[in-house]
């Protein structure tokens, strides 16, 4: 049982991740009226926040995303909730049940001009004038707010066209009045580009690393956004953070596969954590790939390092992330090439020069921390080290929930059981497990799928549900990445293949099998399983 001091120590360690409760932080629920420009609150909450019907409000969501809307009263909306449609939620990068903050925004001016462009796949086959058919009826006498980067949907002529705000005058948002000039000339925006922005990595894409994420936020987000905290208390913020651990312990970049509603992942490991921090903190992200930079011609690695550090300083706040640091900064006694020595010396010089640059943080990742030269692992350089370790059962359950939140799961799927059975699996392994389970479900339906057809019947798509048996199949096909180098082929042997020794077999089953197959029985009776078994006897028995 955990001691009270341990519980409070954990709470302090992860306090930075907890949302502070404030009156203007509200829970998202679905809108009653599907309007891109409107959110609704209860009248009681509007009175509490000193807001009036028709006011323009600024909404803040995840990953530093903001949008502006018109507020209306809705007596059916619970007091601590806010109603918004899917378009507004996407602009804020949030889902139903998430929390957003709201505040009045009284200084929004009427726009002189705006420039919007359609998303390419929503205008295919349209030959009419986009302005006359879609934009003019949408904005006329509507006094709708528009923000750069936001997407809105216009429905007309039996079609729904998506537009994205490219420019506004004034910036970054304005109200479209009757005399506002609306431009829509230009090439449509590619759907892939828009989906890439929607799939930005954030804290909610990282599971099983709550304590480590809290450490990183303290060391990165606080210096980037609130340097006055360190000035007030009289200490210097950390300048460099080293992440170490086995490959694939982060969560992976998302790419939706629409027809089965699952995720496929490109392995990024600890790099993903740095990207999430940069997105949430609002800083630019500069990536340095260790093996890639060392493969350049003589003199290029040093100049590339200098340029990246200079660009980060000019565009602060920024995060510089060095992947596979051990390739750039191995121990000097094991380095024989002149290029490696020069690059390492250049990195030391640049790190030391960052003392006066409070809004630039250097992060690095490695799978071999003991291979890095000790000169870098000291205060003023990489003065903080965070172990991105293999997740436990609770961490694996968090990761599985992230990976399966967009999957069509059968009613028999038990994520808790899967998490308990995936000992040694890291984030990359669990991502692969979910993908393999989904592919197995598709294989089972191949007899009703005609690959020669351009489309797949809706009934077939609707019948695709990933089941527990699919996950069981995937488990039998996968091996944890941290164990792949140590796994040997084990012949399939059962108890029936062993003659005699009935008492020995029964005792081994009680000592080895029962704690794994029936752990709840041990908890009920307050028993602890044996930690080791010694087999002895003459050869050949």
C-alpha positions in Angstrom: 0.0 0.0 0.0 1.4 3.4 -0.9 2.4 5.7 1.9 0.6 9.1 2.4 3.9 10.9 1.7 4.3 9.0 -1.6 0.8 10.0 -2.7 1.4 13.7 -2.0 4.8 13.5 -3.6 3.2 12.1 -6.8 0.5 14.8 -6.7 3.1 17.6 -6.4 5.1 16.0 -9.2 2.1 15.9 -11.6 0.4 19.1 -10.4 1.4 21.0 -13.6 -0.9 18.7 -15.6 -4.0 19.4 -13.6 -6.4 22.0 -15.0 -7.3 24.7 -12.5 -11.0 25.1 -12.0 -12.3 28.5 -13.1 -15.7 29.9 -13.9 -14.8 30.5 -17.6 -13.6 26.9 -18.2 -16.5 24.9 -19.6 -17.2 21.3 -20.7 -18.0 20.9 -24.4 -21.3 19.3 -25.5 -23.0 19.0 -28.9 -24.8 22.0 -30.4 -28.5 22.0 -31.0 -28.3 24.4 -33.9 -25.5 23.5 -36.4 -24.0 27.0 -36.9 -20.3 27.5 -37.5 -20.3 31.0 -35.9 -22.4 30.4 -32.7 -21.8 28.8 -29.3 -24.4 28.6 -26.6 -24.3 28.9 -22.7 -27.0 28.9 -20.1 -28.3 32.3 -19.1 -27.0 31.8 -15.5 -23.4 31.2 -16.7 -23.6 34.2 -19.1 -24.7 36.4 -16.2 -21.8 35.0 -14.1 -19.3 35.8 -16.8 -20.9 39.2 -17.5 -21.7 38.2 -21.1 -24.7 39.2 -23.1 -26.6 37.7 -26.0 -24.8 38.5 -29.3 -21.4 39.2 -27.7 -18.3 38.1 -29.5 -16.2 35.7 -27.4 -12.7 34.3 -27.7 -12.5 30.5 -27.2 -9.2 28.7 -26.3 -8.8 25.0 -27.0 -5.9 22.6 -27.2 -2.5 23.1 -28.7 -2.8 26.9 -28.4 -5.7 27.0 -30.8 -8.2 29.8 -30.6 -11.3 30.9 -32.4 -14.0 33.6 -32.1 -17.8 33.1 -32.1 -21.1 34.8 -31.3 -22.6 33.7 -28.0 -26.3 32.9 -27.5 -28.3 31.8 -24.5 -29.7 28.2 -24.3 -31.8 27.3 -21.3 -31.4 23.6 -22.1 -27.6 23.8 -21.7 -26.2 22.7 -18.3 -24.6 25.5 -16.3 -20.9 24.4 -16.6 -21.2 23.3 -20.3 -20.9 25.0 -23.7 -22.7 24.0 -26.9 -20.7 24.1 -30.1 -20.9 22.2 -33.4 -18.2 20.0 -35.0 -16.7 22.8 -37.1 -15.9 24.9 -34.0 -14.6 21.9 -32.1 -12.2 21.1 -35.0 -10.9 24.6 -35.1 -10.2 24.3 -31.4 -8.7 20.8 -31.7 -11.1 19.5 -29.1 -13.8 16.8 -28.7 -17.1 16.6 -26.8 -16.3 16.3 -23.1 -13.1 18.3 -23.4 -12.7 21.7 -21.6 -12.3 25.1 -23.3 -11.9 28.5 -21.8 -14.1 31.5 -22.8 -13.7 35.2 -22.4 -15.4 38.3 -23.8 -13.7 39.8 -26.9 -15.1 43.4 -27.4 -12.4 44.8 -29.6 -13.2 42.8 -32.8 -13.4 45.2 -35.7 -15.3 45.0 -38.9 -13.1 43.7 -41.7 -12.0 45.6 -44.7 -11.3 42.5 -46.6 -10.9 38.7 -46.1 -9.5 36.0 -48.3 -10.8 32.4 -48.1 -10.1 29.3 -50.1 -12.1 26.1 -50.5 -10.8 22.6 -49.6 -10.2 20.8 -52.9 -12.3 17.6 -52.4 -15.4 19.6 -51.5 -15.5 21.6 -54.8 -14.9 18.8 -57.2 -17.5 19.0 -60.0 -18.8 22.5 -59.0 -18.9 24.8 -62.0 -20.8 27.7 -60.6 -19.5 30.9 -59.0 -18.4 30.1 -55.5 -18.9 33.6 -54.2 -22.4 34.0 -55.6 -23.7 30.6 -54.7 -21.9 29.9 -51.4 -20.1 32.9 -49.8 -22.5 35.7 -50.5 -25.6 34.1 -49.0 -23.5 32.8 -46.0 -22.1 36.2 -45.0 -24.8 38.7 -46.2 -26.2 40.5 -43.1 -24.8 37.7 -41.0 -22.0 39.7 -39.3 -20.1 36.5 -38.9 -16.6 36.4 -37.3 -13.7 35.0 -39.4 -10.2 34.0 -38.1 -7.1 33.2 -40.1 -6.6 29.4 -40.1 -10.2 28.5 -39.2 -12.4 26.3 -41.4 -16.1 26.8 -41.9 -18.7 24.8 -43.9 -21.2 26.4 -46.2 -24.2 24.4 -47.4 -26.0 25.4 -50.6 -27.2 23.9 -53.9 -27.3 20.4 -52.3 -23.6 20.5 -51.5 -21.4 21.3 -48.5 -18.2 23.2 -49.3 -15.4 23.7 -46.7 -13.6 27.1 -46.8 -10.5 28.1 -44.8 -9.6 31.6 -43.7 -6.3 32.7 -45.4 -6.1 36.4 -44.7 -8.1 39.0 -42.8 -7.7 42.8 -42.5 -7.3 43.5 -39.7 -5.5 40.4 -38.5 -5.9 37.8 -37.0 -9.7 38.0 -37.0 -12.6 40.4 -37.9 -16.3 40.6 -38.3 -17.6 40.3 -41.9 -19.8 43.3 -42.4 -21.9 44.2 -45.6 -19.0 46.4 -46.9 -16.3 43.8 -46.3 -14.6 42.7 -49.5 -14.6 38.9 -49.8 -11.9 37.2 -52.0 -11.9 33.5 -52.9 -9.5 33.5 -55.8 -6.7 31.0 -55.8 -6.0 27.3 -56.0 -8.0 25.1 -53.6 -6.3 23.9 -50.4 -5.4 20.2 -50.6 -7.2 18.0 -48.1 -3.9 16.3 -47.1 -2.5 19.7 -45.9 -5.6 20.5 -43.9 -5.7 17.0 -42.2 -2.0 17.4 -41.4 -2.8 20.6 -39.4 -5.8 18.8 -37.7 -3.6 15.9 -36.6 -1.0 18.0 -34.7 0.4 16.1 -31.8 -0.7 17.2 -28.3 -0.5 16.1 -24.7 -3.7 14.0 -25.2 -1.8 11.9 -27.8 0.7 10.7 -25.2 -0.3 8.0 -22.7 1.5 6.1 -20.0 4.0 8.9 -19.2 2.1 11.2 -16.9 4.9 11.8 -14.4 7.6 12.2 -17.1 5.3 14.6 -19.1 4.9 16.7 -16.0 8.7 16.9 -15.5 9.1 18.0 -19.2 6.4 20.6 -18.9 8.0 22.1 -15.8 11.4 22.3 -17.6 10.2 23.4 -21.0 6.8 25.1 -20.9 7.5 27.2 -17.8 10.7 28.7 -19.1 9.2 29.4 -22.5 6.0 31.0 -21.3 6.6 32.2 -17.7 10.2 33.3 -17.3 9.2 35.7 -14.6 8.6 32.7 -12.2 12.3 31.9 -12.3 13.4 35.5 -12.1 11.2 36.1 -9.1 12.5 33.1 -7.2 16.1 33.9 -8.2 17.2 30.8 -10.1 18.0 30.1 -13.8 15.7 27.8 -15.7 17.1 24.6 -17.2 18.6 25.0 -20.7 18.8 21.4 -21.9 16.8 18.2 -21.3 17.9 14.7 -22.2 15.2 12.0 -22.9 16.4 8.4 -22.7 14.7 5.1 -23.0 14.1 2.2 -25.4 12.8 3.0 -28.9 9.1 3.6 -29.5 8.2 4.7 -25.9 6.3 7.7 -27.2 3.0 7.6 -29.1 2.9 7.7 -32.8 1.9 10.2 -35.5 -1.6 9.7 -36.7 -2.9 9.0 -40.2 -6.6 8.2 -40.5 -7.8 5.3 -42.7 -11.4 6.4 -43.2 -13.0 3.2 -44.5 -12.3 1.2 -41.3 -12.0 4.1 -38.9 -8.7 3.0 -37.5 -5.3 4.7 -37.0 -2.0 3.8 -38.7 1.2 5.1 -37.1 4.6 6.2 -38.2 7.1 5.4 -35.5 8.5 8.6 -33.9 9.2 7.5 -30.3 10.5 10.2 -28.0 10.6 12.7 -30.8 6.8 12.9 -30.5 7.0 14.1 -26.9 9.1 17.1 -28.0 6.7 17.9 -30.8 3.7 17.8 -28.4 5.5 20.1 -26.1 6.3 22.6 -28.9 2.7 22.5 -30.2 1.2 23.0 -26.7 3.7 25.7 -25.6 3.3 27.6 -28.9 7.0 27.5 -29.9 8.6 26.6 -33.2 10.2 23.1 -33.5 13.6 22.6 -35.0 14.7 18.9 -35.5 18.3 17.8 -35.8 18.7 14.2 -36.9 22.0 12.8 -35.5 22.9 10.2 -38.2 21.7 12.5 -41.0 23.8 15.5 -40.0 26.9 13.4 -39.5 26.6 12.1 -43.1 27.1 15.5 -44.7 30.3 16.8 -46.4 33.2 18.2 -44.4 32.3 21.5 -42.7 28.6 21.1 -43.4 27.6 19.6 -40.0 29.0 22.5 -38.1 27.4 25.1 -40.3 24.0 23.3 -40.2 24.1 23.3 -36.4 25.0 27.0 -36.2 22.2 27.9 -38.7 19.6 25.9 -36.7 20.6 27.5 -33.4 20.5 31.0 -35.0 17.1 30.4 -36.6 15.8 29.2 -33.2 17.0 32.3 -31.5 15.5 34.6 -34.1 12.1 32.8 -34.0 11.9 32.3 -30.2 10.1 30.9 -28.3 11.5 27.7 -29.9 12.5 24.1 -29.1 15.6 22.5 -30.7 15.3 18.7 -30.6 18.4 16.5 -31.3 17.4 13.0 -32.2 20.0 10.2 -31.5 22.3 12.5 -29.6 24.8 9.6 -29.2 25.7 9.9 -32.9 26.7 13.5 -32.5 28.3 13.4 -29.1 29.9 10.0 -28.3 32.5 9.7 -25.7 35.7 11.4 -26.9 38.0 8.5 -26.0 36.0 6.4 -28.4 36.0 9.0 -31.2 38.7 8.6 -33.9 37.4 10.9 -36.7 38.3 14.6 -37.0 34.7 15.4 -38.2 33.1 13.9 -35.1 35.5 15.9 -32.8 34.7 19.2 -34.6 30.9 18.6 -34.5 31.1 17.8 -30.8 33.1 20.9 -30.0 30.7 23.0 -32.0 27.7 21.6 -30.1 29.4 22.4 -26.8 30.1 26.0 -27.9 26.5 26.5 -29.0 25.1 25.0 -25.8 27.3 27.2 -23.7 26.2 30.3 -25.7 22.5 29.6 -24.8 22.9 30.9 -21.3 21.6 34.3 -22.3 18.7 33.0 -24.4 15.8 32.3 -22.1 13.2 31.5 -24.7 15.1 28.6 -26.5 15.2 25.1 -25.0 17.4 22.3 -26.3 16.0 18.8 -26.0 17.7 15.5 -27.1 16.8 11.8 -27.2 19.0 8.7 -27.1 18.6 5.0 -26.5 22.2 4.8 -25.1 22.7 7.5 -22.5 25.9 5.9 -21.2 27.5 6.4 -24.7 27.2 10.2 -24.5 30.2 12.2 -23.5 30.0 13.3 -19.8 30.8 16.9 -20.8 27.3 17.3 -22.1 25.6 15.7 -19.1 26.2 18.5 -16.7 24.5 21.6 -15.4 24.2 24.3 -18.0 24.1 21.9 -20.9 21.8 18.9 -20.5 21.2 19.5 -16.9 18.0 17.5 -16.7 17.5 13.8 -17.7 14.1 12.1 -18.0 13.7 8.4 -18.2 11.0 7.6 -20.8 10.7 4.0 -19.6 8.6 1.0 -20.6 5.0 1.7 -19.4 3.3 -0.4 -16.7 -0.2 -1.9 -17.0 -1.9 1.4 -16.2 0.3 3.2 -18.7 -0.4 0.6 -21.4 -4.2 1.0 -20.8 -3.8 4.8 -21.3 -1.9 4.2 -24.6 -4.5 1.6 -25.8 -7.3 4.0 -25.1 -5.6 6.7 -27.2 -5.0 4.3 -30.1 -8.5 2.8 -30.1 -10.5 6.0 -29.5 -11.3 6.2 -33.3 -11.5 2.4 -33.9 -14.7 0.5 -34.3 -14.5 -1.9 -31.4 -16.8 -4.8 -30.8 -18.7 -5.1 -27.5 -16.4 -8.0 -26.3 -13.2 -6.0 -26.5 -11.6 -5.7 -23.0 -8.8 -3.2 -23.1 -7.9 -3.8 -19.4 -7.2 -7.5 -20.1 -5.2 -6.6 -23.2 -3.1 -4.1 -21.1 -2.5 -6.7 -18.5 -1.3 -9.2 -21.1 1.1 -6.9 -23.0 4.0 -7.0 -20.6 7.1 -5.2 -22.0 5.1 -3.5 -24.8 6.0 0.2 -25.5 3.9 2.7 -27.3 5.1 1.7 -30.8 4.3 -2.0 -30.0 0.8 -1.2 -28.9 0.2 0.9 -32.0 1.3 -2.0 -34.1 -0.9 -4.3 -32.1 -4.0 -2.2 -32.8 -3.2 -1.9 -36.5 -2.7 -5.7 -36.8 -6.0 -6.4 -35.0 -7.8 -4.1 -37.4 -6.1 -5.7 -40.4 -7.1 -9.1 -39.1 -10.8 -8.0 -39.0 -10.5 -6.9 -42.6 -9.0 -10.3 -43.6 -12.0 -12.0 -42.0 -14.3 -9.9 -44.3 -12.4 -10.5 -47.5 -14.9 -13.0 -48.8 -17.5 -10.2 -49.0 -15.2 -7.5 -50.3 -14.8 -7.1 -54.0 -11.4 -5.5 -54.6 -12.2 -4.9 -58.3 -15.0 -2.5 -57.4 -14.3 1.3 -56.9 -16.3 1.4 -53.8 -17.2 -0.9 -50.9 -20.8 -1.5 -49.9 -21.9 0.4 -46.8 -23.3 -2.8 -45.2 -19.8 -4.3 -45.4 -18.2 -1.2 -43.9 -20.8 -1.0 -41.1 -20.1 -4.7 -40.2 -16.4 -4.0 -39.6 -15.9 -4.2 -35.8 -12.5 -5.1 -34.3 -13.1 -8.0 -31.8 -11.3 -9.4 -28.8 -10.3 -12.4 -31.0 -8.7 -10.0 -33.5 -6.6 -8.6 -30.6 -5.8 -12.1 -29.5 -4.5 -13.0 -33.0 -2.4 -9.8 -33.0 -0.9 -10.7 -29.6 0.2 -14.0 -30.9 1.8 -12.4 -34.0 3.7 -9.6 -32.1 6.8 -9.5 -29.9 7.7 -6.5 -27.7 10.5 -4.5 -29.4 12.6 -4.5 -26.2 12.6 -8.4 -26.2 13.2 -9.0 -29.9 17.0 -9.5 -29.5 16.6 -11.9 -26.6 13.7 -14.1 -27.9 14.6 -17.6 -28.9 12.4 -20.1 -30.7 10.4 -22.2 -28.1 9.1 -25.6 -29.2 5.3 -26.2 -28.6 5.3 -28.5 -25.6 2.3 -29.3 -23.5 1.9 -31.0 -20.1 0.6 -34.1 -22.0 4.0 -34.5 -23.6 5.6 -35.1 -20.2 5.1 -38.6 -18.8 4.8 -39.2 -15.1 5.8 -36.6 -12.6 2.2 -35.8 -11.8 2.9 -34.3 -8.4 5.7 -32.2 -9.9 3.5 -30.9 -12.7 0.7 -30.1 -10.3 3.1 -28.2 -8.1 4.5 -26.2 -11.0 1.0 -25.3 -12.2 0.2 -24.0 -8.8 3.4 -22.0 -8.5 3.6 -20.6 -12.1 0.3 -20.8 -13.9 -2.2 -19.9 -11.1 -0.7 -16.5 -10.3 -0.9 -15.5 -14.0 -4.3 -17.0 -14.8 -6.1 -16.3 -11.5 -4.4 -13.2 -9.8 -7.8 -12.2 -8.3 -7.8 -15.4 -6.2 -4.5 -14.4 -4.6 -5.8 -10.9 -3.8 -9.0 -12.3 -2.2 -7.1 -14.7 0.1 -4.3 -12.1 0.7 -1.6 -14.4 -0.7 1.6 -13.5 -2.6 2.9 -15.7 -5.4 6.3 -17.4 -5.2 9.2 -15.5 -6.8 11.3 -18.4 -7.9 11.4 -22.1 -8.5 14.4 -24.4 -8.4 14.3 -27.6 -10.4 16.9 -30.2 -9.4 17.5 -33.9 -10.2 19.9 -36.2 -12.1 20.5 -35.7 -15.9 17.8 -37.1 -18.2 14.9 -37.0 -15.7 
